[in-house]
């Protein structure tokens, strides 16, 4: 079951998150748990709590091959901002890529704001789908039928679109374990 860290809403002076719509979360956090859950993502969530930002993050390890949970999709729809933490193995996960598709759909339909964080990955590799991202998509394409190839094409388009947005590039421990960095996000 997914959980959320629910805190008070931000005041209207915090214009990046303020909205007149009734949203359940200030932030939806999309990340690959295997490589960021117990480090970067935990620190980021702690900063959100300190700043009274309600955050949805999935605290469950998702089963391989299953469908994305409906509550995850609903949480994306009910968020003001989506933060996508692109990490070295983000694109290996079909779940992460499905979340990203929904995030991009909500950007277009509901004007959801997206903030990418490039965690130990080059933003150009994400945008151009080179290096580890190219390898991940090639792995997804192995033995894919036409329906699956279409899904992968959509994942690539969503990744390119999100990778083209202005965000944060975290390259080293000094950069990402500083309090000012987390608070600035």
Backbone as numpy.savetxt, mean C-alpha at the origin, in Angstrom:
# Nx Ny Nz CAx CAy CAz Cx Cy Cz
-8.74 -12.67 10.73 -9.59 -11.49 10.73 -8.70 -10.27 10.73
-9.07 -9.31 9.97 -8.30 -8.08 9.89 -8.62 -7.20 11.09
-7.67 -6.36 11.43 -7.91 -5.45 12.55 -7.51 -4.05 12.13
-7.85 -3.10 12.95 -7.50 -1.72 12.65 -7.03 -1.03 13.90
-6.26 0.00 13.71 -5.85 0.86 14.80 -6.69 2.10 14.65
-7.69 2.24 15.49 -8.62 3.35 15.35 -8.34 4.38 16.43
-8.05 5.57 16.02 -7.78 6.68 16.91 -8.72 7.82 16.53
-8.61 8.93 17.22 -9.42 10.09 16.90 -9.12 10.56 15.48
-10.07 11.19 14.87 -9.89 11.77 13.55 -8.99 12.99 13.63
-8.31 13.26 12.52 -7.48 14.45 12.45 -8.32 15.70 12.44
-7.79 16.75 12.93 -8.50 18.03 12.90 -8.52 18.58 11.48
-9.37 19.55 11.25 -9.48 20.11 9.91 -8.22 20.86 9.51
-7.32 21.15 10.45 -6.09 21.84 10.08 -5.11 20.93 9.36
-5.31 19.62 9.44 -4.44 18.68 8.73 -5.04 18.42 7.35
-4.77 19.30 6.44 -5.47 19.29 5.15 -5.21 18.04 4.31
-4.06 17.38 4.47 -3.79 16.21 3.65 -4.80 15.10 3.92
-5.30 14.98 5.16 -6.21 13.91 5.50 -7.65 14.38 5.68
-7.90 15.65 5.71 -9.23 16.15 6.01 -10.17 15.94 4.82
-11.37 15.53 5.14 -12.37 15.30 4.10 -13.74 15.48 4.73
-14.67 15.98 3.95 -16.04 16.12 4.45 -16.82 14.82 4.35
-16.29 13.85 3.59 -16.99 12.58 3.46 -16.82 11.78 4.75
-17.73 10.84 4.98 -17.67 10.02 6.17 -16.85 8.77 5.85
-15.61 8.79 6.23 -14.71 7.68 6.00 -14.42 6.99 7.33
-14.18 5.70 7.29 -13.88 4.94 8.50 -12.42 5.08 8.92
-11.53 5.27 7.94 -10.09 5.32 8.22 -9.47 6.52 7.53
-8.47 7.07 8.21 -7.67 8.10 7.56 -6.74 7.45 6.54
-6.17 6.29 6.90 -5.16 5.64 6.07 -5.44 4.15 5.93
-5.29 3.65 4.70 -5.22 2.22 4.43 -3.77 1.94 4.10
-3.17 0.98 4.79 -1.76 0.67 4.59 -1.63 -0.63 3.82
-1.06 -0.56 2.61 -0.83 -1.73 1.77 0.67 -2.05 1.83
1.00 -3.26 2.25 2.40 -3.64 2.41 2.53 -5.15 2.35
3.73 -5.63 2.12 4.01 -7.06 2.15 4.52 -7.39 3.54
3.74 -8.10 4.31 4.06 -8.36 5.70 5.36 -9.11 5.91
5.66 -10.00 5.01 6.84 -10.83 5.16 8.13 -10.02 5.32
8.22 -8.89 4.66 9.48 -8.14 4.75 9.37 -6.78 5.43
8.15 -6.34 5.79 8.05 -5.02 6.44 7.19 -5.00 7.70
6.41 -6.05 7.97 5.44 -6.01 9.07 6.09 -5.74 10.42
7.16 -6.41 10.76 7.76 -6.31 12.09 8.84 -5.23 12.17
8.95 -4.41 11.17 9.97 -3.36 11.20 9.35 -2.04 10.72
9.54 -1.74 9.48 9.12 -0.46 8.93 7.63 -0.18 9.15
6.78 -1.14 8.82 5.34 -0.93 8.93 4.91 -0.70 10.38
5.49 -1.46 11.32 5.17 -1.24 12.73 5.55 0.17 13.18
6.72 0.64 12.76 7.16 2.00 13.13 6.23 3.06 12.52
5.83 2.84 11.28 4.94 3.77 10.60 3.59 3.83 11.33
3.04 2.68 11.68 1.76 2.64 12.41 1.88 3.32 13.76
2.99 3.14 14.44 3.20 3.82 15.73 3.17 5.33 15.56
3.77 5.82 14.50 3.75 7.26 14.23 2.32 7.74 13.96
1.55 6.93 13.25 0.16 7.30 12.99 -0.63 7.37 14.30
-0.42 6.41 15.18 -1.10 6.42 16.48 -0.75 7.67 17.26
0.55 8.00 17.30 1.00 9.21 18.01 0.34 10.46 17.47
0.03 10.46 16.18 -0.56 11.63 15.53 -2.08 11.50 15.34
-2.69 10.56 16.05 -4.15 10.38 16.02 -4.70 10.12 14.62
-4.01 9.32 13.86 -4.44 8.96 12.51 -4.98 7.53 12.54
-6.27 7.37 12.24 -6.84 6.02 12.24 -6.35 5.28 11.01
-5.88 4.07 11.24 -5.21 3.31 10.19 -5.77 1.90 10.10
-6.03 1.46 8.87 -6.38 0.06 8.65 -5.14 -0.62 8.12
-4.75 -1.66 8.82 -3.68 -2.51 8.31 -4.06 -3.93 8.64
-3.84 -4.81 7.71 -4.19 -6.20 7.92 -3.14 -6.82 8.82
-3.58 -7.41 9.91 -2.65 -8.03 10.85 -2.62 -9.55 10.71
-3.20 -10.06 9.68 -3.22 -11.50 9.47 -2.31 -11.86 8.31
-1.70 -13.01 8.40 -0.99 -13.56 7.26 -2.07 -14.14 6.34
-2.10 -13.71 5.11 -3.15 -14.14 4.20 -2.79 -15.48 3.57
-3.75 -16.39 3.45 -3.46 -17.71 2.88 -3.15 -17.63 1.39
-2.20 -18.44 0.97 -1.79 -18.44 -0.44 -2.92 -19.00 -1.30
-3.18 -18.34 -2.42 -4.16 -18.83 -3.38 -5.59 -18.45 -3.11
-5.89 -17.88 -1.96 -7.25 -17.51 -1.64 -7.64 -16.17 -2.25
-8.90 -15.86 -2.12 -9.41 -14.59 -2.61 -9.12 -13.49 -1.59
-8.96 -12.28 -2.07 -8.74 -11.16 -1.16 -9.99 -10.97 -0.31
-9.79 -10.75 0.96 -10.90 -10.66 1.89 -11.75 -9.43 1.60
-13.09 -9.58 1.62 -13.99 -8.46 1.34 -13.77 -7.27 2.28
-13.39 -7.56 3.54 -13.18 -6.45 4.47 -11.97 -5.60 4.09
-10.99 -6.20 3.42 -9.86 -5.41 2.93 -10.31 -4.45 1.84
-11.10 -4.95 0.92 -11.59 -4.10 -0.17 -12.47 -2.98 0.38
-13.32 -3.32 1.35 -14.18 -2.31 1.96 -13.35 -1.26 2.70
-12.31 -1.70 3.39 -11.45 -0.75 4.12 -10.77 0.22 3.16
-10.39 -0.25 1.99 -9.80 0.65 0.99 -10.83 1.70 0.59
-12.06 1.26 0.33 -13.12 2.19 -0.06 -13.43 3.20 1.03
-13.24 2.81 2.29 -13.59 3.66 3.42 -12.40 4.46 3.96
-11.35 4.57 3.17 -10.15 5.30 3.60 -9.98 6.59 2.81
-9.35 7.56 3.44 -9.07 8.83 2.78 -7.78 8.77 1.98
-6.80 8.03 2.50 -5.47 7.94 1.90 -5.04 6.48 1.89
-4.38 6.07 0.83 -3.76 4.74 0.79 -2.25 4.95 0.72
-1.56 4.31 1.63 -0.10 4.33 1.59 0.33 2.95 1.12
1.06 2.92 0.01 1.53 1.67 -0.58 3.03 1.57 -0.31
3.42 0.56 0.46 4.84 0.35 0.77 5.38 -0.66 -0.24
6.01 -0.14 -1.30 6.63 -1.01 -2.29 7.95 -1.51 -1.71
8.05 -2.81 -1.51 9.26 -3.42 -0.97 9.78 -4.44 -1.98
10.88 -5.08 -1.63 11.51 -6.01 -2.57 10.61 -7.17 -2.98
9.71 -7.59 -2.12 8.85 -8.72 -2.49 7.37 -8.34 -2.57
7.07 -7.06 -2.62 5.67 -6.61 -2.72 4.98 -7.25 -3.93
5.60 -7.18 -5.10 4.97 -7.66 -6.33 4.94 -9.19 -6.43
5.60 -9.89 -5.50 5.49 -11.35 -5.47 4.11 -11.79 -4.99
3.43 -10.89 -4.27 2.16 -11.22 -3.64 0.97 -10.86 -4.52
0.17 -11.85 -4.86 -1.07 -11.60 -5.61 -2.02 -10.74 -4.77
-2.02 -10.94 -3.45 -2.88 -10.17 -2.55 -2.51 -8.69 -2.62
-1.22 -8.40 -2.52 -0.78 -7.00 -2.58 -1.18 -6.37 -3.91
-1.01 -7.12 -4.99 -1.35 -6.58 -6.31 -2.86 -6.38 -6.46
-3.66 -7.26 -5.85 -5.12 -7.08 -5.87 -5.51 -5.84 -5.06
-4.87 -5.65 -3.91 -5.12 -4.43 -3.13 -4.78 -3.20 -3.96
-3.64 -3.26 -4.63 -3.20 -2.13 -5.44 -4.20 -1.82 -6.55
-4.76 -2.85 -7.18 -5.80 -2.63 -8.20 -6.98 -1.87 -7.61
-7.43 -2.30 -6.44 -8.56 -1.64 -5.78 -8.21 -0.21 -5.41
-6.99 0.01 -4.94 -6.54 1.36 -4.58 -6.57 2.27 -5.79
-6.08 1.80 -6.91 -6.08 2.60 -8.15 -7.52 2.86 -8.60
-8.38 1.86 -8.51 -9.80 2.06 -8.86 -10.42 3.15 -7.99
-10.13 3.11 -6.69 -10.69 4.12 -5.78 -10.07 5.49 -6.02
-8.86 5.54 -6.48 -8.23 6.83 -6.85 -9.03 7.46 -7.98
-9.41 6.65 -8.95 -10.14 7.15 -10.11 -11.60 7.44 -9.79
-12.23 6.59 -8.99 -13.66 6.72 -8.71 -13.97 7.66 -7.55
-13.13 7.66 -6.53 -13.42 8.39 -5.29 -12.36 9.42 -4.94
-11.39 9.59 -5.81 -10.29 10.52 -5.58 -9.50 10.17 -4.32
-9.34 8.89 -4.08 -8.50 8.42 -2.99 -7.07 8.91 -3.24
-6.46 9.49 -2.23 -5.08 9.96 -2.35 -4.15 8.78 -2.10
-3.14 8.63 -2.94 -2.17 7.54 -2.82 -0.80 8.12 -2.56
-0.14 7.57 -1.54 1.23 7.96 -1.23 2.09 6.70 -1.30
2.95 6.59 -2.31 3.83 5.42 -2.35 5.07 5.64 -1.49
5.52 4.57 -0.87 6.80 4.56 -0.17 7.62 3.46 -0.83
8.78 3.83 -1.32 9.66 2.90 -1.99 10.70 2.43 -0.96
10.42 1.29 -0.35 11.21 0.79 0.77 12.31 -0.15 0.26
13.50 0.38 0.20 14.67 -0.37 -0.28 14.50 -0.84 -1.73
13.72 -0.14 -2.50 13.59 -0.39 -3.94 13.70 0.94 -4.67
14.23 0.88 -5.86 14.36 2.07 -6.70 12.99 2.40 -7.31
12.51 3.62 -7.14 11.21 3.99 -7.73 11.15 3.73 -9.24
12.26 3.86 -9.93 12.27 3.60 -11.37 12.06 2.12 -11.68
12.52 1.23 -10.80 12.28 -0.20 -11.00 10.78 -0.51 -10.88
10.12 0.19 -9.97 8.67 0.00 -9.81 7.97 0.53 -11.04
8.25 1.77 -11.41 7.56 2.41 -12.52 7.83 1.69 -13.85
9.09 1.33 -14.10 9.46 0.66 -15.35 9.31 -0.86 -15.28
9.01 -1.37 -14.08 8.88 -2.81 -13.86 10.13 -3.55 -14.34
11.24 -3.12 -13.83 12.54 -3.73 -14.10 13.05 -4.39 -12.83
14.13 -5.13 -12.95 14.75 -5.76 -11.79 13.80 -6.71 -11.07
13.67 -6.53 -9.76 12.86 -7.45 -8.96 11.38 -7.40 -9.32
10.90 -6.26 -9.79 9.49 -6.18 -10.20 9.27 -6.91 -11.52
10.21 -6.80 -12.42 10.13 -7.54 -13.68 10.14 -9.05 -13.40
11.02 -9.48 -12.50 11.11 -10.90 -12.14 9.80 -11.40 -11.51
9.21 -10.59 -10.64 7.96 -10.98 -9.99 6.84 -11.17 -11.02
6.73 -10.23 -11.94 5.67 -10.35 -12.95 5.94 -11.53 -13.89
7.21 -11.78 -14.22 7.54 -12.93 -15.06 7.13 -14.23 -14.35
7.34 -14.30 -13.05 6.94 -15.48 -12.29 5.41 -15.65 -12.32
4.67 -14.56 -12.17 3.20 -14.64 -12.24 2.73 -15.12 -13.61
3.48 -14.76 -14.65 3.07 -15.10 -16.02 3.35 -16.56 -16.40
4.19 -17.25 -15.62 4.49 -18.64 -15.93 3.21 -19.46 -15.93
2.97 -20.15 -17.02 1.80 -21.03 -17.18 0.46 -20.32 -17.01
0.42 -19.03 -17.22 -0.83 -18.27 -17.08 -1.71 -18.45 -18.31
-3.00 -18.65 -18.09 -3.94 -18.69 -19.20 -4.30 -17.25 -19.59
-5.14 -17.08 -20.58 -5.46 -15.74 -21.08 -6.11 -14.86 -20.02
-6.99 -15.45 -19.22 -7.66 -14.68 -18.17 -6.63 -14.17 -17.14
-5.73 -15.05 -16.77 -4.68 -14.67 -15.80 -3.74 -13.62 -16.41
-3.41 -13.74 -17.69 -2.55 -12.76 -18.36 -3.20 -11.38 -18.36
-4.51 -11.33 -18.52 -5.23 -10.06 -18.47 -5.14 -9.46 -17.06
-5.29 -10.30 -16.06 -5.18 -9.84 -14.67 -3.77 -9.29 -14.42
-2.76 -9.97 -14.90 -1.37 -9.53 -14.73 -1.14 -8.21 -15.45
-1.73 -8.05 -16.63 -1.62 -6.78 -17.35 -2.19 -5.64 -16.50
-3.32 -5.89 -15.85 -3.93 -4.88 -14.97 -3.04 -4.58 -13.77
-2.42 -5.64 -13.19 -1.50 -5.43 -12.09 -0.33 -4.54 -12.51
0.21 -4.81 -13.69 1.34 -4.02 -14.20 0.94 -2.55 -14.40
-0.24 -2.34 -14.96 -0.72 -0.97 -15.18 -0.89 -0.24 -13.84
-1.47 -0.91 -12.87 -1.66 -0.31 -11.54 -0.32 -0.01 -10.88
0.62 -0.93 -11.00 1.95 -0.73 -10.42 2.65 0.45 -11.06
2.56 0.54 -12.37 3.18 1.66 -13.09 2.55 2.99 -12.66
1.22 3.02 -12.56 0.54 4.25 -12.17 0.92 4.68 -10.75
0.89 3.75 -9.81 1.25 4.08 -8.43 2.73 4.43 -8.32
3.57 3.73 -9.08 5.00 3.99 -9.05 5.38 5.34 -9.63
4.49 5.93 -10.38 4.74 7.23 -11.01 4.33 8.40 -10.10
3.72 8.10 -8.97 3.28 9.16 -8.06 4.43 9.62 -7.17
4.37 10.87 -6.76 5.37 11.38 -5.82 5.17 10.68 -4.48
6.28 10.29 -3.87 6.21 9.60 -2.60 7.52 9.72 -1.86
7.81 8.71 -1.08 9.02 8.68 -0.26 9.91 7.53 -0.70
11.21 7.78 -0.76 12.18 6.75 -1.11 13.02 6.47 0.13
12.83 5.30 0.72 13.56 4.89 1.91 14.69 3.97 1.47
15.93 4.45 1.62 17.07 3.70 1.12 17.90 3.02 2.20
17.88 3.55 3.41 18.75 3.00 4.44 18.10 3.11 5.81
18.72 2.44 6.78 18.18 2.41 8.15 18.13 3.81 8.75
19.16 4.60 8.52 19.20 5.95 9.10 18.01 6.77 8.61
17.68 6.63 7.34 16.56 7.36 6.74 15.24 6.94 7.36
14.99 5.63 7.47 13.64 5.21 7.85 13.42 4.96 9.33
14.44 4.93 10.14 14.19 4.76 11.56 14.28 6.06 12.33
14.18 7.18 11.65 14.19 8.46 12.35 12.76 8.92 12.60
12.53 9.45 13.79 11.21 9.92 14.17 10.66 10.96 13.21
11.45 11.94 12.79 10.91 12.94 11.86 10.41 12.34 10.55
11.06 11.27 10.08 10.59 10.65 8.85 9.18 10.10 9.03
8.96 9.31 10.07 7.64 8.71 10.29 6.58 9.78 10.49
6.91 10.79 11.24 5.92 11.85 11.49 5.62 12.64 10.24
6.58 12.75 9.31 6.35 13.50 8.08 5.42 12.77 7.12
5.45 11.44 7.15 4.56 10.66 6.30 3.14 10.91 6.73
